[in-house]
């Protein structure tokens, strides 16, 4: 499927299936009961799992979290299954390899992705720094050894955390020169005894595979966004996987969190297929951009959806007005951001998914904006 210009960060628009028309009346009638049931069950799950996780929380605060690793994993897995059962979300995995790579990359559809994946792969994740302070979910993320990345800062924090977790060597061509020198200087300052002790510790305590969503944000399953290259800086092989959802209500990314929550609490069912795809060898690629593009091609073929040249910077500019030197701004800055753009689409009767049609009214819109 060839690349097309599309907006993967718009709320998805789906063609209704036969079951929408067949079951729409029962769903509307049952929606209030589903909402109440799920709200009560959510409270029960949160309270019960927190009580069961108290030993793990205390051990982690004392620096002994690994001693209860199996227990923590068992409780977290059970909690994920309870969440899925309560909200009618059911997941299964296809083509799971016997041996997983240390790094797993996947498309990112919704907040349900980690909940669906954790019981099957026992993985930890890379998440934005804000997740760490989130009530309950931040606690669970810390217990499964999530790597938190502050996207407002530049530097090698993410690189250092991965190096310290897996004890990996670094491939110079996958780094900017400053990054490579910074990390290797730190590693070279260690004595041989320290390095040997670290390697022994890595062998004794096997690490969870780490899941990274290289798009940097959720998408709407209409197109695969451009991958960031952070996951591809190391001399580590990468396992590609993809998420495919079938749901009565669309649960992919939404620009309105209230509507998303209403859908989640009243959605009759959601089925998530997790498909393990090709294992990529780092030694086959000259640099991290080529490595990232190869992974995107694999996932794009698994999903059978177009690839978009827009990435997370375009998403942040378009939906939140965060200024950046992104491709969408270069091409369509005159359209402004999401709220203004929707008004213009409505005024000129333009289909938001055919945003390029707005170019016919470009001069008129710019003149109108100047007058305002």
N, C-alpha and C positions, 0 to 999 in steps of 0.2 A: 504494500500500500504506500503510495507516494506521499511526501510531505504536503500539507496544505496549510494555509494561513487560517488558524482557528484560535479561539480563546478558551483554553482549557480551564480557566479560573472563573468562568461564568457558572451560575447554577444550572445544572444539567436540564435538558429538555428531552423527555423520553416519549417514544411512541407507545401509547397504551396497548397492553396485551389483552387477550381475551378475558383473562381472569379479573382485570380491572372492572370490566362491564358486568361480569357475572356476579362478583362478590361485593360490589361497591355499597349496596344497601346494607347487607349484614355488617360490613366493616364500620359504616357510619353508626349503626345501632350499638355495636360492641365497643366502639372507641372509648366512651366514658368509663366503662367497666375495666377495659384494658389499662387505661391511664391510672385508675385508682389501684388496681392490683399491682402494677409495676412499680408505682411509687412506694407502696407498702413493702413490697419485696426488696426494693432497692435499699430501704432503710435497714431491713433485717440483714441483708448481705453485708452492708457497710459495718454495722455494729458487730455482727458475728465474726467476720473475717479480721477486724481490728483486734478483737479479743484473742483470737487464735494466733495473731501475728505479734502479740506483745513480747513473747520470749525472743523472737527474731529482732524486734526493734531494740530491746534492751541489749542483746548481744552485739548488735551492730554499733550501738552507741559506745560500747566498751571495747570496740575494735576486734570483736570475736565473731563477727557475722558469719564467717565461712564455716565455723563449727556447726552451725545449724542450717547449712546450705540445703541439704536434702529436705529437711522439714519445711523450710521457707518455700522451696519449689513446689512441694506437695500442696501447701495451703494456697499459694498463688494460682496454681493450675486449677484447683477446685473452685476458687473464687471466679476465675475466668469462665469456667463452664456454667457456674450459677448465673453469672451475668448474661451469658448467651441464652440459657434456658428461659430466664425471666423475660428477656426482650425478644424472644422468638427468633434469635439469630443462631443459625447452625452452620458449622464450618467442617470442612474435610480437606485432606491433603492428598495430592497426586504426585507420583514419581519421586517420593522422598528418598534421597540417597542414603546409603548406609553410613557414610562419613560426610559430615557437613564441613564446609569451609569456615574459617574463622570470621569472614566478612560475608554478609548476605545483603544484597540490594534488591529493592522491590519498588513497584509503583505505590503511591500513597493515595488511597481513596477516601478514607474517613477515620474517625477516632476509634472505630471498631477494629482496625487492622491489628494493633498489638494484642487486643483481647482474643481475637481469633487465632493468632499465630503462637502465642506463648505456650499453650498446652501441647502443641504439636512439636515445636522445636526447642522449647526451653531456652529461648534466646533473651538477651538483653538488647537495649536499643540506644540509639543516639537521638536525643530530644533537645529542644530549645530550653534555655535556662529557666524560662517561666514555669515549666512543668514541675521543676523541683519544689517550688513553693505552693503548688496546687494542693488543696485539702485532700487527704486520703490518697489520691492517685500519685502525688509527689512522693509520699511515703513508700508506696508499692514500687515506684520506679527506682528509688534508692535501694530497696531490698533486692531487686533483680540486677543491681549493678549497672544501671543506665548511665551513659556518658552524657553530661549536660554541656551544651555549647552556648556560649553567649554570643549571639549574632551581632551585637552592637560593638563588639571589640574585634580588633585584628590581632593576629599572633598565632602561636603554635600550640595553644592549649589542647585542642582536639588531637593534634599530632602526638603530643607528649602523652596524653592519656592512652592512646592506642598502643604506642611503643611500650609504655609501662605495663600495659595489660598483657600483651602477647609476646613481648621481648623480641619483636621482629627486627630484622635488618631493614635498611632503607635503600630504595633504588634511587640513585641521584637524579636520573632523568625525569622522575615523577615529581620532583620538587623544584620550586623556585630556589635559586642559589642561597638566598638568605635563610630560608626555612631549613634546607638541608644542612647548612653549616651550623645553625643554632642547635638543632636536635642532636647532631652527631658530636658537637662539642660537649654537650651534657653527658652523652653516653661514654665518650672517650675519657672523661674525667674520673670515671669509676675505676677502682682498682680491679685487677683480675679476679681477686677473691670475691668482690661484690658482684661482678658479672656472673661468676660461676654460681654463687648463692642464688642469684636471681633466676638463672636458667633452671637450677634444681627445683626452685619453688614453682616455676611454671609447669614443670613436668609432674610434680606431685599433685598440684591443684589444677586440674583441667579447667579451662576458661569456657564460659558460655559463648556461643557464636553471637556476633553483634550484628543487629539488623540496622541498616541505614536506608533512609528514604532520600535518594539523591536529588529528587525534584525540589526538596526543601519545603514543600507545603502539599496540602491535599489538592487533588484535581477532580474533575467532574466525569471522568471515564469517557470523555469525548475525544481526547487527544492526550498524548504523553508529552509532558513538558521537558525542556532541556535539562540535562543532568548537571548538577554541580560536581566538582572533581575531588572533593575532600575524601571520599571513600576510596579513591583510586591512587593514593599517594604512596602506598606501601608495597613491599614485595610480598604480598599475600594474594593467593588465588581468591576469586570471588564467585559465590553461588548466586545466580539470578533466580528470583521467584516472581510470581505475579498474583495479584488478587483479582478475582472476578466475582461480582455480586449480582444476585438476582433478588429483587425485593419488590414488595407491593408498592411501597412508597420509596422514592429515591433517597438513599442515605449517603450519597456522596457529598462532596463539599458544598456548603451553602454560605452565602454572604449574610444570612440572617439567622443567628443562633437560636432565637426563640422559635422560629418555624422549624428548625432542625430538631429541637427538643420535642416539640409537639409531634413531629413525624416519628421520632424514635419511640415515644411512649404509646403511640397508637398504631404503629405498623404491625400488621398481623404476622408477617414472617419475613425473614431475610436469610438467604443461603449464600455462604461465602466459599468459593472454591479457591484453594491455595495450590498453585501448580509450581513445582520445582522445575526449573528450566536448565539451561546449559551452565556448566562450570567453566569459568574463564581463567586462563593462566596468565599471570602478570608478565611472565617472560615473553609472551607473544606480542607485546605492544611497546612502542617506542616511547610514549609519554602518557601522562595521565588523562589528557583530553581524548586521545585516541582510545584509551582503555574505557573511559566513561561512555563514549559514543558507541563502542562495541556492546557494552552492557545494555544501553538504551535500545539498540537494534534488536537484541535478543528478547527483551521484555515487550517491545513494540510488536514483534512477530507473534509472541505468545498471546497478547491481548487482541491482536488484529484490529488496532485502531491507529489513526494517523499520528505522526510525530509533529509536534509544534516547535517552532524555533523560539518561542517565548519561554522564559524561566521564572524563578521565584522573584527576581527583582522587578520584572514586569507585573507580576501579581501584586506586589506591595505597592507599586506606583498606582496601578489601576484601581485597586479596591480600597486602599487606605491613604492614598495621596502622599506616600513616602517618596521623597525625591531621590532619584538615582539615575545613573547613566545607562538606562536599559533600552532595549531594542524597541519596545512599544512606544516609549516616550519619543525616541528619535523619529519614528514613523508617524505617530498619531497624537503628539502632545496637544495639538489643537482641540482634540476631542475631550481633553481634561479627564477627570476620574469618574468612577462608576455612577454616583448620583446624578451629576450633570449630564453624563452620557446617556443614561436611561431616559431623562427628560427629552433630550434631543431625538432619541430614537422614537419616542412616542409622538413628538411633535411632527416629525417628518415621515412617520409611519414606516420606519425601517425595522426589519427583523434584526434583533440584536446579534443573532448568529451569522448574519450577513453584514457585519459591521463595515466592510469595505465599501458598501453602497453609500455610506455617509460622505464619501469623497465627492459625490455629485453636488453636495450642499456645502462644501468646505468654505468657499469664499463668503457665502451668505452667513454661515455660522460665525466665522472669525469676525466679520463686520459687526454682527449682533453682539458678540462678546465685548468688542471694543467700545460699543455704545453704552454697554452696561457698566 
